[in-house]
């Protein structure tokens, strides 16, 4: 079947949207995420009527320089059994102890057969997210916390945030054409909510990183897993911030990813590591607060003058 000529969906339930193979359509019917196994989190709002599970992992944007593919679901970053989290643990520890999800940890603990050296993963899909709060002031949760346990004692805590990017607009007509295998696929009407980078994502990293930097056990700093295209939008705001070459307390380590090459129908594209960037959290926060990439105060003055003149 054809593809849209403009903005388009890139992956649905892990497969190309025009993939009509048995494997792809079976995944569509299951409505499950192929990367974590639970029901896909990309769905319509209940107030819109019956809930539609879209299965949208990534989108295609047409730009003046060609096309770009952008991951819009954080669960797409968990391919190959949370390989991205294993890379974080290895980077922090420079070793590969067993990585245990909460259910396996609980089972081995009850059986009194835990290994002497392991990492247990706590998060939304493994036990519960760690929630931190100062009642009446602030409450926040950590996407993932990996705990290195040696001889029954906590040796290291590795907090890790995982983000993609939200969209504006919608792709309902585009999705519907692929769903019903129509002969004509309209362009998707989505846009990218890049404002979320400076409104929400950067402030969250600063807040959570500040907490981690005061922890007795976060000796290797904090980690951030993100699509490379999304992190390039971060760099539009903060610029390039140089940092140490190794993880340590008070350091933010960013690991970026892209989709791998296009594959035959019936198969799912790989996730390819692109960059590992480190910076001190105080430098990250300072680069954001400095305003170097922000509109100038003189622009504020000019806009106010224009507004008054036009009243």
C-alpha positions in Angstrom: 0.0 0.0 0.0 1.2 3.6 -0.5 2.8 6.0 2.0 1.8 9.6 2.7 3.8 12.2 0.8 4.2 14.7 3.6 4.4 14.1 7.4 3.7 10.5 8.1 3.7 7.8 10.7 6.9 5.8 10.8 6.1 2.9 13.1 2.9 1.4 14.4 3.2 -1.3 17.1 6.9 -1.5 16.1 6.3 -2.2 12.4 6.2 0.1 9.3 2.6 1.5 9.0 2.2 0.0 5.5 3.5 -3.5 6.7 0.6 -5.8 6.1 2.5 -9.0 7.0 1.0 -11.5 9.3 3.4 -10.6 12.1 2.7 -6.9 11.9 -1.1 -7.3 11.7 -1.1 -9.7 14.6 0.7 -7.1 16.7 -1.8 -4.5 15.7 -4.7 -6.8 16.8 -3.0 -7.5 20.2 -2.8 -3.7 20.9 0.3 -4.6 22.9 3.7 -2.8 22.8 6.3 -5.2 21.3 9.0 -3.7 23.5 7.6 -4.0 27.0 4.7 -6.4 26.4 1.8 -4.4 28.0 -1.0 -2.5 26.3 0.4 0.4 24.2 0.3 3.7 26.0 -0.4 5.7 22.8 -4.2 6.0 22.6 -7.0 8.5 22.2 -8.6 10.3 25.1 -11.5 8.6 26.8 -13.6 11.8 26.5 -13.4 11.4 22.7 -15.6 8.4 22.9 -14.4 4.8 22.4 -10.6 4.6 23.1 -8.5 3.9 20.1 -5.1 2.3 20.7 -2.8 3.8 18.0 0.5 2.0 18.6 2.5 5.0 17.4 6.2 4.6 18.1 7.7 7.1 15.8 6.8 9.7 13.1 8.3 11.0 9.8 8.6 14.7 9.4 9.2 16.4 6.0 11.6 19.3 6.3 13.4 21.5 3.8 16.4 19.3 4.1 14.5 16.0 3.5 12.9 13.8 6.0 13.6 13.0 9.7 12.4 10.1 11.8 11.6 10.9 15.4 10.7 8.5 18.2 7.6 9.8 20.0 7.1 7.0 22.6 9.6 6.4 25.4 8.8 2.6 25.4 10.4 2.4 21.9 13.7 3.0 23.7 13.3 -0.3 25.6 13.9 -2.6 22.6 15.8 -5.9 23.0 14.7 -6.5 26.6 15.7 -3.0 28.0 19.1 -3.1 26.3 19.4 0.7 26.9 19.1 0.2 30.7 21.8 -2.5 30.5 24.1 -0.1 28.7 23.5 2.4 31.5 24.4 -0.1 34.2 27.5 -1.2 32.3 28.7 2.4 31.8 28.2 3.2 35.5 29.8 0.0 36.8 32.2 -1.0 34.1 31.0 -4.5 34.8 28.1 -6.7 33.9 26.4 -8.1 37.0 23.0 -9.7 36.4 20.2 -7.2 35.8 17.1 -8.2 37.7 13.6 -6.8 37.1 11.6 -6.4 40.3 9.5 -9.6 39.8 12.6 -11.7 39.4 14.4 -10.1 42.3 11.3 -10.8 44.5 11.2 -14.4 43.4 14.9 -15.0 44.1 14.7 -13.2 47.4 11.9 -15.4 48.6 13.8 -18.5 47.5 17.0 -17.1 49.2 18.9 -17.6 46.0 20.0 -14.0 45.1 23.5 -13.7 43.7 26.1 -11.9 45.7 26.5 -9.2 43.0 23.5 -7.9 41.0 21.6 -4.9 39.8 17.8 -4.6 40.6 15.7 -2.3 38.4 12.9 -0.3 39.9 10.5 1.6 37.7 7.0 1.7 36.0 7.4 -1.7 34.5 9.4 -3.2 37.3 7.9 -2.9 40.7 7.1 0.8 41.2 8.6 4.1 40.4 10.5 5.8 43.3 8.5 8.8 44.3 10.2 11.7 46.2 8.2 14.5 47.9 8.3 17.4 50.2 4.6 17.4 51.2 3.0 20.7 50.4 5.8 21.8 48.1 6.8 19.2 45.5 6.4 15.6 44.5 8.2 13.9 41.6 9.0 10.4 40.5 12.1 8.9 38.9 11.5 6.9 35.7 14.1 4.3 36.7 16.4 3.6 39.6 19.0 0.8 39.2 20.4 -0.4 42.5 23.8 -2.2 42.6 23.7 -4.7 45.5 26.8 -6.4 46.7 26.8 -9.0 49.5 23.3 -7.9 50.5 24.1 -4.2 50.8 23.4 -1.2 48.5 26.6 -0.2 46.8 25.4 2.2 44.1 22.2 3.9 43.1 21.8 4.8 39.4 18.9 7.1 38.6 17.9 7.2 35.0 15.4 9.3 33.1 13.9 8.3 29.7 12.2 10.8 27.4 11.0 11.0 23.9 8.9 14.0 22.7 5.2 14.7 22.5 3.4 15.8 19.3 0.8 18.5 18.6 -2.1 18.1 16.2 -3.1 14.6 15.3 -2.5 11.8 12.9 -6.0 10.1 13.1 -6.8 10.2 9.4 -3.3 9.0 8.4 -3.5 6.2 11.0 -7.0 5.2 9.9 -5.9 4.8 6.3 -3.1 2.4 7.3 -5.4 0.6 9.7 -8.0 -0.1 6.9 -5.4 -0.5 4.2 -6.9 2.2 2.1 -5.4 3.0 -1.4 -4.7 6.6 -0.5 -3.0 7.7 2.7 -3.4 11.4 3.7 -0.6 13.3 5.3 -0.4 13.3 9.0 -1.4 16.6 10.7 1.0 16.2 13.6 3.6 18.7 14.7 6.3 18.5 17.3 5.9 19.9 20.8 9.4 21.2 21.0 8.4 23.8 23.6 8.2 20.9 26.1 12.0 20.6 26.0 12.5 23.9 27.9 9.1 24.0 29.6 9.2 20.5 31.2 12.0 18.2 30.2 15.0 20.3 31.1 13.6 21.6 34.4 12.8 18.0 35.4 16.3 16.9 34.8 17.7 19.8 36.8 15.4 19.0 39.8 16.0 15.3 39.8 19.7 15.7 39.1 20.0 18.1 42.1 18.4 15.4 44.4 20.7 12.7 43.0 23.8 14.9 43.5 23.2 14.9 47.3 22.6 11.1 47.6 25.2 9.1 49.4 24.9 6.3 46.8 24.6 8.2 43.5 28.3 8.2 43.1 28.2 7.9 39.3 25.7 10.7 38.8 22.5 10.5 36.8 21.7 9.1 33.4 19.3 10.3 30.6 18.2 8.2 27.7 16.7 10.1 24.8 16.3 10.0 20.9 19.3 11.8 19.3 17.0 14.2 17.4 15.3 15.2 20.6 18.6 15.9 22.3 19.6 18.1 19.4 16.6 20.2 20.4 18.1 20.4 23.9 21.3 21.7 22.4 19.3 24.4 20.7 18.4 25.6 24.2 21.6 24.9 26.3 24.2 24.8 23.6 27.1 22.3 23.8 28.2 21.8 27.4 31.6 20.2 27.9 32.1 17.9 30.8 34.2 15.1 32.3 34.9 11.9 30.4 33.8 9.5 33.1 30.6 9.3 35.2 30.9 10.7 38.8 28.9 12.4 41.4 27.0 15.4 40.1 27.4 14.4 36.5 24.6 14.0 33.9 25.4 11.3 31.3 23.2 11.5 28.2 22.8 8.5 25.9 21.1 9.1 22.6 19.6 6.7 20.1 18.2 6.6 16.6 16.2 4.0 14.7 18.3 1.5 12.8 18.1 0.9 9.0 14.8 0.0 7.3 14.1 -3.7 7.4 11.9 -6.1 5.4 8.2 -6.3 6.2 7.5 -8.6 9.2 10.5 -7.4 11.1 11.2 -4.6 13.6 14.0 -2.0 13.1 16.8 -2.0 15.6 17.7 0.8 18.0 21.1 2.3 17.4 23.2 4.1 20.0 24.5 7.4 18.7 26.2 9.6 21.4 27.3 9.5 25.0 27.6 13.0 26.4 28.6 14.0 29.9 28.3 17.3 31.7 28.2 18.5 35.3 24.6 19.1 36.4 25.5 22.6 37.7 26.8 23.5 34.2 23.7 22.0 32.6 21.5 24.1 34.8 23.6 27.3 34.3 23.5 26.9 30.5 19.7 26.7 30.7 19.4 29.6 33.1 21.9 31.9 31.3 19.4 32.8 28.6 22.1 32.6 25.9 19.6 30.8 23.5 16.5 32.8 24.7 14.9 35.8 23.1 16.5 39.1 24.3 15.1 41.6 26.7 15.2 44.2 23.9 12.8 42.0 22.0 10.5 42.1 25.0 10.7 45.9 25.1 10.0 46.1 21.3 7.0 43.7 21.5 5.4 45.6 24.4 5.8 48.9 22.5 4.1 47.3 19.4 1.3 46.0 21.6 0.6 49.4 23.1 0.7 51.1 19.7 -1.8 48.6 18.2 -4.4 49.0 21.0 
